[in-house]
Every structure is written in C-alpha cells, then in structure tokens.
Amino acid sequence: MQIAVIGSGYVGLVAASGLAELGHNVVCVDNDLDKIATLNAGGMPIHEDYLQEVVSRRHGKTLTFTDSLPDAVAHAKIIVIAVGTPAGPDGEVDLSYVESAVREIARCATGHKLIVEKSTVPVYTSEWIRQILRSNSRRNCTFDVASNPEFLREGTAVTDFLYPDRIVVGVDSDSAARLLREMYTPLIDGSYSERPSAVPKPDAAPLPPLYIETSAKSAELIKHASNAFLAMKISFINAVANICEVVGADVDEVSQGIGSDSRIGAQFLRAGIGYGGACFPKDVAAFRAVARKCGVEFPLLENARRINEEQRARFIEKVRAALGELRGKRLGVLGLAFKGGTDDVRESPAIKIVDSLLSEGCRIRAYDPAAMGRAQQILGSRIDFAVDAYSAAKDADALLILTEWKEFASLDLDRIRRVLRRPIVLDGRNLYDPQGVTTAGLEYHSVGRPLPAGSPDAKPASVFTNGHAKSNGHVKTNGHAKSNGNGNANGYLNGNGHNGNGNGNGTGREKAREAGVRQTNPVRAE
Ligand SMILES: NC(=O)c1ccc[n+]([C@@H]2O[C@H](COP(=O)([O-])OP(=O)(O)OC[C@H]3O[C@@H](n4cnc5c(N)ncnc54)[C@H](O)[C@@H]3O)[C@@H](O)[C@H]2O)c1
C-alpha cells in the first residue's frame, strides 16, 4: 500500500520505517530541510535502537524521504500526520503544525485519501480536520479522517511500533476501518514477527497485539487519558516515596506490593525525580484544557503536575542536605536525556535539575551516552561535558544520577569512589541497591528508600506525634513533617534497624544486592 507520513521526528520517522518494514511503500516528508538531507545522506537525526538498521534496509526501495508534501501525497492512499503538537498558552494544544499540514494536503491532493492523525491531539480534532479539508480541498478529492494514536516510547520506539500492546484506530466509516486493518495486517496476524529479517520481539510484548476499533473521538481521548494516567501513576508513587522517606519504609518494597496487584500493575511505579519528555507534561496540560473546555473539573491532573515539579525541588534539597552550601560545589552528573535510551532532552528533569544547580552556583561536568549534543544546544558552555561516567565523577563533590541509562546501573563503584573528591552518590533514579553502594564505601542517597544500616548518616526514623510525622529527614513535607534541619539524610532507617531490604526474598536478590545493583521487576522500561 502507498503511504505518506508527514513529519520525520520521533514518531514520524519510526512510523514511516515501521510501515516500510511491514511491506508498504512509504514516503516520509518533513519541512525541515536539514533532517531530510541527513536522512537522504544515510544519517540518523535521532537515537533509537534498530532505527538505523531498519531505515538502511528500506531506504531508496520502499522508504523514501522528501521535503515536498505534494510529491509525498500524490500517490498515497493513506496520509499519516505525525507533526509536533506542542503546548500552547494555558496548556491547550498548539495545532498550528497540524493545521498547516492539513491545509497543504487539501491544496494538492486528488482522488480519495484517508487522513490518519497519529499526532497526539485533543478530542474533536478529527472533526476540525474534516472542516478544514472540506473548505480548502479541490473538487475532485474526497477524504476520510481517522485517529490512530501512537503509544511508542522513546528509547524502545521501534520495537514498540512493531510489537505494540495494542493498536487503537478511531474510525467513523467502514472504508477507513478496512484500510487501517490492511495497513496493520502483518502486526494484527503476527506474520511480521515470523519473517527472518524481523526486528526481534521483546519478551514481554504480546503477540498478536490487541486491535481496538473505536470512534475517532474515543481514540483521541484514549491517547490523552493514557498519558495522563501514566503521569499520575508516576506522581502517585513519588508522593508515596516521600512518605517512605519520612517513616523509613522502602518505596521499592511498597511498589512491588502495590504493583503485584493485577488491577494496578507494576509499570510506572518507580520512584525518582519525576517525568519529563515531549509528551507527558504537555499531554497532562492538554487533557486538563480539554476537561476545562468540557466543563469537567479534573484536579487530579493538576496535582500530578504539581507533585512532579516538587519532586525535582526535593531532589535538589537532598543534594543540599548531603553537601551543605551548594555554591562552588563541583558535581558530576550522569544523564541529561529525559529518560534512558533516547537523546531527547525536551522537558528533561535532568536538564531542569542541572539548570537549578547552576543557578545555585554549582559547577557541573556531565555525561550522557546519547544526549550531550542536544543538551549542549540548551546549556551551551555553562557546563562541561565528559567522555564517560568516570570522567564526569572525577574530583567531584558528589555524583548525581539523573537518567536511567542501563550503563549507569553497572558502574564500577570502587572506581567511582576513587575518582570522586567526596564519596557521595545521589541517585535520582534508584538504579542501585543502597546496601551494595554503601558497602563499596560510598555515601548513597536515593528516592524513598532507607539509608542502609551502618551508613554514616543513618539515624532513627521519624515517629508520629499528635498525628503528625516528626522526622529527622532533611526534606520538609508541607509543614506536617518536622525537620531537625541538620542537613543529613535521616529519616530513612526505621527504629529497629531494619534496612528495608532484608526480607529474605531469595538468594538471587541477595546476590544482586551484594553487587550493588537494583533488583527490578521484569517490567518494560517507562
Ligand atoms: N515523541 C514521542 O515519544 C511520542 C509518542 C507518541 C506520540 N507522540 C506525538 O506524536 C507527535 C509528533 O511527536 P514527535 O516527538 O515525533 O515530534 P518531533 O518534533 O520530533 O517531530 C515532528 C516533525 O514534524 C515536522 N513538521 C512539522 N510541520 C510539518 C509540515 N507541515 N510538513 C512536514 N513536516 C512537518 C517537524 O519538522 C518535525 O521533524 C506529537 O503530537 C507527539 O505528542 C510523540
């Protein structure tokens, strides 16, 4: 089938190459001339596993790149819109990129076309697109409009596209439903995975995926509601982690206990410095705006956003508590991307934390396996960039882990201790087991987990008085938890010296702990 994909960003490029992988003839169009030139020269504008491989084997055959939208849509039966939908004022979606793409399609298309919105857009956008097409198209052209939200995650985008949990198509006509089923047939019937050249299927991916056909409006809502729910889940566990810090409980244990309830599920229950990226912050705001327009109060969404912001502030307070005065401190930073596996730094919590620490007068040397180029465009020469994790740590007063790259979870901790000026690690992603890091001679602070027994700063945990938690913790919680303000990472260890880890969950777990590596559930990364 002949398909045009408009936009060659994280979604457009992955969708275009994925559809070519499925056997379609795809033309991917972008108005960013540099991107198109890079792609046509065999380069790759973004970092995603398998993407270079898939693009290389299809490019010039069933996958082509152009900056001419009329050329791209001329022979296409299906036109997939995958342009950006950034946040506008008041959190409402800025649909100007979608609008200009639709107007251009209307001006040049002939025959019958199915327009598919893959960009994340508010409910009613398919109606609005229909109106634009009706009033701008040529007489000899007819259109169908469908919604096909994309659920891929950066870092695992290619395998997410080719082995999704579910495919949601919002269609308001039989012909649109038929065309989209045809487009996805090799995924729906599982035949793609059987091809010898197929990208390998991740173990956890269901085969075949659930294929969900809904109305266009429902599909539009499914995407916004999904992202808002995931963001809420992250904020929920972060708020729970903050309670754990006050009472000396371990958020990993609590997450496991909550997440093993099949009604809740284990994913997105990892405490840390909060969510970021090009989707969650703007989609939460956009869904709030949708609710507001519909006259529906939805304070959960605002609370998810607020907790997320506060989580970064809490982490900076932890750095302050561990180091005292921040001015002049030299910090090694691991991770600048908004999450592991991608070079995307849009709304990255790591960049925001680096920014705040710079304004506090810290000097920073950072390392990220993929995102340093993009980070440099934002941070310029305000920080130094290191060639690896150990040079980032060299002579630093503390090492901060801000992105959950896999390679940051298996550092040589002895070497880290030797190169640091002060042996302090602040882990905003809970990549390590506290006991293992402490055994390696490092002072270790993470999110929502007790300091291990024997750690220099471990103190008796909070007690409850008059219904309020009285904590030795260094982080204040909305005026209820009393802090002794001693700047130490207290409040982690509970009264009986139990470090929250010795729950006898088997030898494999103990071994992982000895190695200092965090024991995780076999969940797909966020
Ligand atoms: N990034 C993700 O993880 C992700 C996941 C699911 C859904 N989404 C949604 O998908 C959409 C795209 O996201 P993205 O991250 O790929 O954005 P992006 O900014 O990486 O890419 C968008 C691309 O569209 C191009 N573009 C804009 N207007 C154009 C036009 N008129 N003609 C041709 N090209 C045009 C831009 O030059 C850019 O290359 C957004 O709505 C986003 O919310 C993103």
The ligand as an SDF file (V2000), in Angstrom:
LIG
                    3D

 44 48  0  0  0  0  0  0  0  0999 V2000
    7.9160   11.5020   20.9560 N   0  0  0  0  0  0  0  0  0  0  0  0
    7.1520   10.5620   21.4660 C   0  0  0  0  0  0  0  0  0  0  0  0
    7.5970    9.7170   22.2560 O   0  0  0  0  0  0  0  0  0  0  0  0
    5.7040   10.4670   21.0860 C   0  0  0  0  0  0  0  0  0  0  0  0
    4.9890    9.3030   21.3740 C   0  0  0  0  0  0  0  0  0  0  0  0
    3.6560    9.2210   20.9970 C   0  0  0  0  0  0  0  0  0  0  0  0
    3.0460   10.3020   20.3840 C   0  0  0  0  0  0  0  0  0  0  0  0
    3.7690   11.4460   20.1530 N   0  0  0  0  0  0  0  0  0  0  0  0
    3.0960   12.5440   19.4580 C   0  0  0  0  0  0  0  0  0  0  0  0
    3.4790   12.4960   18.0860 O   0  0  0  0  0  0  0  0  0  0  0  0
    3.5910   13.8150   17.5480 C   0  0  0  0  0  0  0  0  0  0  0  0
    4.9790   14.0260   16.9920 C   0  0  0  0  0  0  0  0  0  0  0  0
    5.9050   13.9240   18.0560 O   0  0  0  0  0  0  0  0  0  0  0  0
    7.4810   13.8560   17.7930 P   0  0  0  0  0  0  0  0  0  0  0  0
    8.1160   13.6370   19.0970 O   0  0  0  0  0  0  0  0  0  0  0  0
    7.7460   12.9280   16.6660 O   0  0  0  0  0  0  0  0  0  0  0  0
    7.7450   15.3710   17.2980 O   0  0  0  0  0  0  0  0  0  0  0  0
    9.0410   15.9140   16.5830 P   0  0  0  0  0  0  0  0  0  0  0  0
    9.0910   17.3550   16.9280 O   0  0  0  0  0  0  0  0  0  0  0  0
   10.2160   15.0550   16.8940 O   0  0  0  0  0  0  0  0  0  0  0  0
    8.7400   15.7440   15.0290 O   0  0  0  0  0  0  0  0  0  0  0  0
    7.7830   16.4730   14.3410 C   0  0  0  0  0  0  0  0  0  0  0  0
    8.2920   16.6770   12.9210 C   0  0  0  0  0  0  0  0  0  0  0  0
    7.2700   17.2230   12.1120 O   0  0  0  0  0  0  0  0  0  0  0  0
    7.8720   18.1160   11.1960 C   0  0  0  0  0  0  0  0  0  0  0  0
    6.8450   19.0160   10.6470 N   0  0  0  0  0  0  0  0  0  0  0  0
    6.1310   19.9610   11.2790 C   0  0  0  0  0  0  0  0  0  0  0  0
    5.2600   20.5370   10.4320 N   0  0  0  0  0  0  0  0  0  0  0  0
    5.4210   19.9280    9.2320 C   0  0  0  0  0  0  0  0  0  0  0  0
    4.8060   20.0850    7.9620 C   0  0  0  0  0  0  0  0  0  0  0  0
    3.8340   20.9810    7.7510 N   0  0  0  0  0  0  0  0  0  0  0  0
    5.2270   19.3150    6.9530 N   0  0  0  0  0  0  0  0  0  0  0  0
    6.2060   18.3990    7.1390 C   0  0  0  0  0  0  0  0  0  0  0  0
    6.8010   18.2000    8.3260 N   0  0  0  0  0  0  0  0  0  0  0  0
    6.4260   18.9640    9.3670 C   0  0  0  0  0  0  0  0  0  0  0  0
    8.9320   18.8080   12.0140 C   0  0  0  0  0  0  0  0  0  0  0  0
    9.9240   19.4130   11.2120 O   0  0  0  0  0  0  0  0  0  0  0  0
    9.4800   17.6330   12.8410 C   0  0  0  0  0  0  0  0  0  0  0  0
   10.5540   16.9950   12.1890 O   0  0  0  0  0  0  0  0  0  0  0  0
    3.2160   14.7460   18.6940 C   0  0  0  0  0  0  0  0  0  0  0  0
    1.8570   15.0100   18.6310 O   0  0  0  0  0  0  0  0  0  0  0  0
    3.5160   13.9270   19.9300 C   0  0  0  0  0  0  0  0  0  0  0  0
    2.7480   14.3240   21.0380 O   0  0  0  0  0  0  0  0  0  0  0  0
    5.0810   11.5420   20.4630 C   0  0  0  0  0  0  0  0  0  0  0  0
  1  2  1  0
  2  3  2  0
  2  4  1  0
  4  5  1  0
  4 44  2  0
  5  6  2  0
  6  7  1  0
  7  8  2  0
  8  9  1  0
  8 44  1  0
  9 10  1  0
  9 42  1  0
 10 11  1  0
 11 12  1  0
 11 40  1  0
 12 13  1  0
 13 14  1  0
 14 15  2  0
 14 16  1  0
 14 17  1  0
 17 18  1  0
 18 19  2  0
 18 20  1  0
 18 21  1  0
 21 22  1  0
 22 23  1  0
 23 24  1  0
 23 38  1  0
 24 25  1  0
 25 26  1  0
 25 36  1  0
 26 27  1  0
 26 35  1  0
 27 28  2  0
 28 29  1  0
 29 30  1  0
 29 35  2  0
 30 31  1  0
 30 32  2  0
 32 33  1  0
 33 34  2  0
 34 35  1  0
 36 37  1  0
 36 38  1  0
 38 39  1  0
 40 41  1  0
 40 42  1  0
 42 43  1  0
M  CHG  2   8   1  16  -1
M  END
$$$$
